[in-house]
Amino acid sequence: MSSWKDEDIQKIIFTDESKLFCQKQGIHFVRVLKGSKIPHKYFRKTSQNHGGLELMVWGSIGFEGGQRLIRINERLNGESYKKILDENLIETGLIDDRILQQDNAAVHSSKAVKQYLESEGIELLNWPSQSPDMSPIENVWAWVKNQLEINKNKIQNQDQLWRQAQTAFFSEACTNLIRHMYLNYQNRINELIKNAGKSTKY
C-alpha cells in the first residue's frame, strides 16, 4: 500500500466489530508515601460498566464518513457475519467498486466467508496476520467510546446506549475525523514502515 494513491485509499471500506460501554474502563494509579494507606476515596465499587450496560456493534466507514452501524445481538459465526455483509454492504451497493478491509478474526477468515466474498466478486484488502492494527476504524471506536463517556449521565439502559452510539458515529465531528484519517492514511503507512512495524503516533 505504500505506493497507493489517495484515490486508491479512498476506495477502501474499513469494517470491524467492537464492544461499546457507557463508561471507560482502565487502571488508575495513585501515588502515596511508602507505608501509607491508600485513601478510601480512591477506591471504586466493582460495578461493571455503569451497571453492566454494554453492546456489541459492527460498523463500516468510507471516505464519506460513517456508513453502517448495527447492533449484534447474537454470537457471530460464518452465517451471521455473511448476513451482516450481505444486508449492509452488498444489498445497499456500498461495496460496489470498493475494496473491503476486515481483520483476521476467525469468523472473518473462515472458509465459508472467503467463498462468499469470492462469489460476490468482492475485492478484499490483504491484511497480514498478527500485524499492527492500522485500520482507522479503531480510532473511530476510541472516539465513539469517549463520547459515550462524556454523555454517560444520559445513558440509563441499553437502548439509550445504542442511540448515543449512533449519534456519535454519524455525527459531523466523526465524519470529519474519518475524512482526516483517510487523507492522512499514506502518512500512517509511511510511519509504520519508518518504525519497522513498531508503535506509531497513530
C-alpha positions in Angstrom: 0.0 0.0 0.0 3.0 2.3 0.3 2.7 3.1 -3.4 -1.1 3.6 -3.4 -2.5 7.0 -4.5 -5.1 8.8 -2.4 -7.9 7.8 -4.7 -7.0 4.1 -4.2 -7.1 4.5 -0.4 -10.4 6.3 -0.6 -11.9 3.2 -2.2 -11.3 1.1 0.9 -14.2 0.4 3.2 -12.9 -0.4 6.7 -15.1 -2.7 8.9 -14.9 -4.1 12.4 -16.8 -5.2 15.5 -16.4 -3.5 18.8 -17.9 -3.8 22.3 -19.2 -0.4 23.4 -19.6 0.7 27.1 -21.2 3.7 28.7 -18.2 4.1 31.0 -14.5 3.9 30.4 -12.5 1.1 31.9 -8.9 1.2 32.9 -6.3 1.1 35.6 -5.7 4.2 37.7 -2.6 4.8 39.7 -2.4 6.7 43.0 1.0 7.9 44.4 1.3 7.6 48.2 4.1 7.7 50.7 5.8 4.4 51.5 4.0 2.7 54.3 0.9 4.9 53.9 -2.5 3.5 53.2 -4.4 4.5 50.0 -7.2 6.9 51.0 -10.7 5.3 50.8 -11.9 7.9 48.3 -9.7 6.4 45.6 -11.4 3.0 45.7 -14.3 2.3 43.4 -17.1 -0.3 43.7 -16.8 -3.1 41.2 -20.0 -2.4 39.3 -19.3 -3.4 35.7 -19.6 -0.7 33.1 -22.1 1.7 34.7 -24.5 -1.1 35.7 -23.3 -3.6 33.2 -24.5 -1.7 30.2 -22.7 -2.8 27.0 -23.4 -3.8 23.5 -21.6 -5.3 20.5 -21.7 -3.5 17.3 -20.4 -3.9 13.7 -19.6 -0.8 11.7 -18.2 0.3 8.4 -16.6 3.5 7.4 -15.7 5.0 4.0 -14.1 8.2 2.8 -17.5 9.9 3.1 -17.8 9.1 6.8 -19.6 6.5 8.9 -21.7 4.2 6.7 -23.4 1.5 8.7 -23.6 0.7 12.4 -25.6 -2.2 13.6 -26.2 -4.0 16.9 -25.0 -7.5 17.2 -27.5 -9.5 19.4 -26.1 -13.0 18.8 -22.7 -14.7 18.8 -21.1 -14.2 15.4 -20.4 -17.1 13.2 -19.8 -17.5 9.5 -23.5 -17.4 8.6 -24.4 -14.4 10.7 -21.4 -12.5 9.5 -22.2 -13.2 5.9 -25.7 -11.9 6.6 -24.2 -8.6 8.0 -22.1 -8.2 4.9 -25.0 -9.0 2.6 -27.5 -6.7 4.2 -25.2 -3.8 4.9 -22.7 -3.7 2.1 -23.9 -5.8 -0.8 -27.6 -5.1 -1.0 -27.0 -1.4 -0.2 -24.4 -1.1 -3.0 -21.9 0.4 -0.6 -19.2 -2.1 -1.6 -19.7 -1.6 -5.4 -16.3 -0.7 -6.9 -14.8 -0.6 -3.5 -12.3 -2.7 -1.5 -13.3 -4.4 1.7 -11.0 -4.4 4.7 -11.5 -6.7 7.7 -9.1 -8.1 10.2 -8.1 -11.7 10.5 -10.6 -12.7 13.2 -11.6 -16.3 12.8 -15.1 -15.5 11.7 -13.8 -13.1 9.0 -11.3 -15.5 7.6 -13.4 -18.7 7.7 -13.7 -20.7 4.5 -17.4 -20.0 4.2 -16.9 -16.2 4.3 -14.0 -16.3 1.9 -16.0 -18.3 -0.6 -19.0 -16.0 -0.1 -16.9 -12.9 -0.9 -15.4 -14.5 -3.9 -18.8 -15.5 -5.2 -20.0 -11.9 -4.8 -16.9 -10.6 -6.6 -15.8 -8.5 -3.5 -12.2 -7.4 -3.6 -10.6 -8.0 -0.2 -7.7 -6.0 1.1 -4.8 -8.2 2.1 -4.4 -7.8 5.8 -1.4 -9.8 7.3 -2.0 -11.8 10.4 -0.5 -10.6 13.7 0.2 -7.2 12.1 -0.1 -3.8 13.7 -3.7 -2.7 13.5 -3.6 0.2 11.1 -7.3 0.4 10.4 -8.7 3.9 11.1 -12.0 2.4 12.3 -10.1 1.6 15.6 -9.6 5.3 16.0 -13.4 5.8 15.4 -14.3 3.2 18.1 -12.0 5.1 20.5 -13.6 8.4 19.7 -17.2 7.0 20.0 -16.3 5.4 23.4 -15.0 8.8 24.5 -18.3 10.4 23.5 -20.2 7.7 25.4 -18.1 8.5 28.5 -18.9 12.2 28.1 -22.6 11.5 27.8 -22.8 8.7 30.3 -25.3 10.5 32.5 -27.8 10.4 29.7 -27.5 6.6 29.5 -29.8 4.6 31.7 -30.4 1.5 29.6 -29.1 -0.4 26.6 -31.4 1.4 24.1 -30.1 4.8 25.3 -26.6 3.5 24.9 -27.4 2.4 21.4 -28.9 5.8 20.5 -25.9 7.7 21.9 -23.6 5.4 19.9 -25.5 6.1 16.7 -25.4 9.9 17.4 -21.7 9.8 17.9 -20.9 7.5 14.9 -22.9 9.5 12.4 -22.0 13.0 13.8 -20.4 15.7 11.7 -17.4 15.6 14.1 -16.9 11.8 13.5 -17.3 12.3 9.7 -14.5 15.0 9.8 -12.3 12.7 11.8 -12.8 9.8 9.3 -12.1 12.1 6.3 -8.9 13.4 8.0 -7.7 9.8 8.6 -8.3 8.8 5.0 -6.4 11.9 3.7 -3.5 11.1 6.1 -3.5 7.3 5.6 -0.4 7.4 3.5 1.4 9.1 6.3 0.2 6.4 8.7 1.7 3.7 6.4 5.0 5.6 6.0 5.3 6.0 9.7 4.7 2.3 10.2 7.4 1.5 7.6 9.8 4.0 9.2 9.3 2.4 12.7 9.8 -1.1 11.2 6.3 -2.2 12.3 6.5 -0.9 15.8 4.2 1.5 17.5 3.4 4.8 15.8 1.7 8.0 16.8 -1.4 6.8 15.0 
